[in-house]
Structures are given as structure tokens and as C-alpha cells.
Amino acid sequence: MAPHPVIQAVIDFSAGAVGGTACVLSGQPFDTAKVKMQTFPTMYRGFVHCFVSTFRQVGFRGLYQGTVPALIANISENAVLFLGYGLCQDAVRFLIRKDKGAELSDFQKASAGGLASIFSAMALCPTELVKCRLQAMHEMEMSGKVAKGQKSTVWSVVKTVLRTNGPLGFYQGLSTTIVREIPGYFCFFGAYELCRSEFAQHMGTDKEGIGILPLMFSGGFGGACLWLVIYPIDCVKSRIQVYSLAGRQEGFVKSFRAIVRNEGFAALYSGLTPTLIRTFPANGALFLAYEFSRKFMMERVGS
């Protein structure tokens, strides 16, 4: 018997939070390199140069700069995302007149994931802004965009945003985040579910019985599809959130045109390599933690 809708929502929320934690801990150094290369593409020759330079200049902790807001961001984003994913699947069932709990196609689940991302973007934007600024603070100082010697802690960045822009300052880049999330998570959940379906068909089992490695590969494949689709949008979002620290208040279209005009289309893909390297372990860990913690809680509720 299916659990009560409220209990089901709590399970989805909690499992998403567990998955978000696993995602950050396994992929943070690669995410740091991605943000640095997106916001300062001419400062590094490539992923390895960025990685080594950060380690030499700031030490190992520099690769984990922004981990606290990243944890908050990913826990809140994925908790809301997977909560919304479950609720939006019910909304899709209602729209296509299917019974509650009926199995959806991979395309229908992808549509539910894209819709759920609108809600997760609201939770993600403030903490991701703080994370991106912390990750790129060293480069902001080196390029003269901010004064050297500023304290780079979560609280110092939060105070700066509140002082200069007020509470709404945490939502700089929100529209860009939503534009990024909807197609991204349509591809994310669609590719994940499609990959699981292919494994299940090949192995002669259902999706729940494909095993750990196929499950992690499906999560990584979903993440790779997400980033290949949304990467240029994410690059513009990072620029908006980081450069606003130096007083530059530009929207998505203006920022996009400026990057293409001054640096070329290639700049929109700066940092793609560490992102794709990161996506398989990070999103594999995300879905592994989500599916197993969700299954564990469902069994405890049912027992």
C-alpha cells in the first residue's frame, strides 16, 4: 500500500537532501574549477592548469572553497527538486487522466522533472550566488574587480550582499537560473529514466533491480545530458552572480551578448571539461544516495 501523501512528500524531500549531500562531497573540487574558468576564462589554459594553480596559490582548501553554501544549496535544491518531482508526477497524472500511482513514461517523468525545477531554482539561487562568489574571490582580487584582502567567508559575502543590494540581492541571476533549470532537468530526469529503462530491458528486470553500477551510470548520464544542454546559460549565470560583487548589474541577454562579442562563443563553454568529469561521480552518488535512502525509508514506513 502506498504511504500517505504527506509521508511520501517527507520521504522524497529527505531522500533528495541525502542525495544532494553525496553530490557535493564527491564533486566540489571540479565545481570550483568550473566556476573559476567560467568567470575568468582567460586566466587559465585549461582544467589542469586551473586545478594546479588553485592548489598552489590557496592550497587544498581552495578546491573546497564554497563547500558550506554548496552543501546548503544542493541539499535545499535537491530536497525541493525531488519533493517537486514526486508532486509534479501526480500533476502530470492528473493532466493525462491517469490513476494516482500509475506508472508514467520516461517522457512524462522528464516533463515532471522540468516543472519541478522551477521550485528548486527558488531554493538554489541565493546559496549558489554565495558559493560562486566564494569560489571566484581569489580571481576577483587578482583582476582588480574587488579590493585585495577582503574576508572571504560565507558570512562576509552574505553581509556584502545585504549591504549593497538588500535581501533581493540574493536572487540576482534567478531568471537565468530558471531558464537554465527547466530544459536542463527535463533532460536530466529524461536521460536518467531512459538509461534505467534500457538497462532494465537488457538485464530482463525492472528499474529497481538494475544494481548499483548501472544506477550510478544512469545518474551520471543524466547529469552529462543536463550540462551539455544548459552549459552556456550556466556560464552567463555565474558571470552575473560573481561580477555583481564588483557593482556590475547586467541582465542575461546583455551579459550573453557581451561575452560572445568580446570573447567569442568558446568562452560560453569554458570549464566544461571539469564539469563533465565531475558529473559521473557526483550525479551517480546523487541518485545512488537518493534511491537507496528513499527505498530504506519506504520499507520502514511499510513495515
Sequence and secondary structure as in RCSB ss.txt:
>XXXX:A:sequence
MAPHPVIQAVIDFSAGAVGGTACVLSGQPFDTAKVKMQTFPTMYRGFVHCFVSTFRQVGFRGLYQGTVPALIANI
SENAVLFLGYGLCQDAVRFLIRKDKGAELSDFQKASAGGLASIFSAMALCPTELVKCRLQAMHEMEMSGKVAKGQ
KSTVWSVVKTVLRTNGPLGFYQGLSTTIVREIPGYFCFFGAYELCRSEFAQHMGTDKEGIGILPLMFSGGFGGAC
LWLVIYPIDCVKSRIQVYSLAGRQEGFVKSFRAIVRNEGFAALYSGLTPTLIRTFPANGALFLAYEFSRKFMMER
VGS
>XXXX:A:secstr
    HHHHHHHHHHHHHHHHHHHHHHHHHHHHHHHHHHH TTS SSHHHHHHHHHHHH HHHHTTTHHHHHHHHH
HHHHHHHHHHHHHHHHHHHHTT  TT    HHHHHHHHHHHHHHHHHHHHHHHHHHHHHHTHHHHHHTTSS TT 
  SHHHHHHHHHHHH GGGGGTTHHHHHHHHHHHHHHHHHHHHHHHHHHHHHHTS GGGS HHHHHHHHHHHHHH
HHHHHHHHHHHHHHHHHHGGGT    HHHHHHHHHHHH GGGGGTTHHHHHHHHHHHHHHHHHHHHHHHHHHHHH
HH 
